[in-house]
Amino acid sequence: MILTITLNPSMDFIYTTNHFQTGHLNRFKNPARVVGGKGINSGRTSAILGSDVIVTGVLAGMNGEHIAKLLETEKFISTFRFIGGETRNAITIMHDNNCHTELVEEGPHVSKSVEKEIVSDILAICQKYPLIQTICLSGSANTGNESFYAEVIQILKNELHPSVRILADISRHQLKNVLSATEKPFFIKPNIHEFSELISKEVHSKADVVENLDYQGLATIPLLMVSCGAEGAIVRYQGKIYDLTIPQIKLVNPTGSGDATVGGIAYGLDQRLPIEDTLKYGMACGIANAMETAVGFVQLENVEALLKEIKIKEMIIPK
């Protein structure tokens, strides 16, 4: 069973047009509407694949009430805490040959007291559902505490069985503080640009990624994936480095593909698949999401077809 945590969900609106002009009136057909947020997207993906999934986090205001009702129709269990404020909207405009422009609201503030309630909620859910073996901490935390996720991981490591794996799909200061903390997550997945920020060094290629996989706090992450866009990904696991290459597709909307990748990884871990198959599921879900207009959504038949086209090769690195 998988538990995902989303502290800043959104109501996503996806608009499509041939040409978008700033400073002018732009007319659109009605948008695709879907509930978003990184943990919700990854949880949706895992559930579509067949895992039992619980999604939790915080919602607020009328948007939050609307989202809560929509989540009841999905293939997972949803249990969210309501806080003050208003859950955000996120607008994606697809235009001009697969260019996409995003407008994302800030969302409700997570106070210190709410932080404690969130941790209590996570522990209570894990106690109620002892089959949870994979926990995904996903997305931004709209809090002044830049070490919040590091603190959550510390508490979960102390309170839960060592077999529970924590996946951290986070970025910027939250991720940097996680990497400098004593307790580390099982898995992180920066893209190549986020990886550059982490190591404070320009990274342009898979070869550059491989050279820097053991940078400071990265060395103690059991499963490290660096996504490299259309080139696939580089992964380090149990002392081995894997090069994943992916097929070319007709791109529809790449938003949420990283979330879907995490959902595929979580599914593979949940089903205790071999690492090679787990990685393939991650990549296949990321690609399948990019073939859809909706964010954080995959079609199972597309995933199954893509699994056959993803290549994985163990790299031999001279010592």
Buried (B, 14 or more C-beta within 10 A) or exposed (E): BBBBBBBBBBBBBBBBBEEBEEEEEEEEEEBBEBBBBBBBBBBBBBBBBEBBBBBBBBBBBEBBEBBBEBBEEBBBBBBBBBBEBBBBBBBBBBBEEEEBEEEBBEBBEBBEEBBEBBBEBBBEBBEEEEEBBBBBBBBBBBBEBEBBBBBBBBBBBEEBEEEBBBBBBBBEBBBBBBBEBEBBBBBBBBBBEBBBBBBEEEBEEBEBBBBBBEBEBBEEBEBBBBBBEEBBBBBBBEEEBBBBBBBEBEBBBBBBBBBBBBBBBBBBBBBEBEBBEBBBBBBBBBBBBBBBBBBBBBEEEBBEEBBEBBEBEEEEEEE
